[in-house]
Amino acid sequence: MFADPTPAEEPAGPPPPVIELRGLGRAFPGTPPVEALRSVDLKVEAREYVSIVGPSGSGKSTLLHILGLLDRPTSGDYLLDGVSTAEATEDQRAALRGGRIGFVFQSFHLLPHRSVLDNVLLATLYSGVPRVERRDRALAALDRVGLSHRLEFMPTVLSGGERQRVAVARAVMTQPHVLLADEPTGNLDSENSAGVLDLFDELHADGLTLVVITHDAAVSRRAERSVRIADGTLTEVVA
């Protein structure tokens, strides 16, 4: 279902958006039903750096869960790399999450009693990375975020900024098509926040597609393009 839809003999056209939402809606049961997302349209092209900014309760978390294939919309469609995910089975969705989407969360989600290296290696369990490549990829990812000297440290002795860098290394080591970051500086002080955002700038310059979901206007402004979410509706922010 997720094979390349373009026959080899046909000339290749422009690549499809990495992310495309078409009339996407998400409603939760209630009297009346709660509409968390309302007819959302969004395209994120390869190599773009997009922020989605909005206050608490605006629909950001619901949107993140759908973008990360952790939830399904109740209407509309979500295309990942040009292919509809509407009919994907749970196993197919899990495979897409592991191989095409990297996640960075506000709370880091590191195992406290496993080393930095082990935490990054855990990302390969569901990603399809060949076993013989896993350690080298993990080492390269940790070097990329400036933590080669912390391989055997436990997350509990790292600063907040270092822990978030471990989380970024874990997210990018599988070479995802898009990195989704959910309030990535929410638990960091201003200095560590700036360091993580500088790292995002570097990753974007290297060609990674980033989508950062935040309530912080300063974080949003670091992206090359911003979209505002309010009451489940998206609008482009004009610079």
Protein Blocks (a to p, Z undefined) as FASTA:
>chain_A
ZZcfbdfkbccdddddfbdcehiacddeddddddfbghiacdddehiacdddddehilmm
mmmmmmnopaccfedjddeehiafklpcfklmmmmmmmmpccddfklopafkbcfklmmm
mmmmmnopafklmmmmmmmmmmmnopammmmpcfklpcfklmmmmmmmmmmmnopabdcd
ehkllmpcfklmmmmmmmmmmmmmnopacddddfbfklmmmpmbdcddeehiacdddZZ
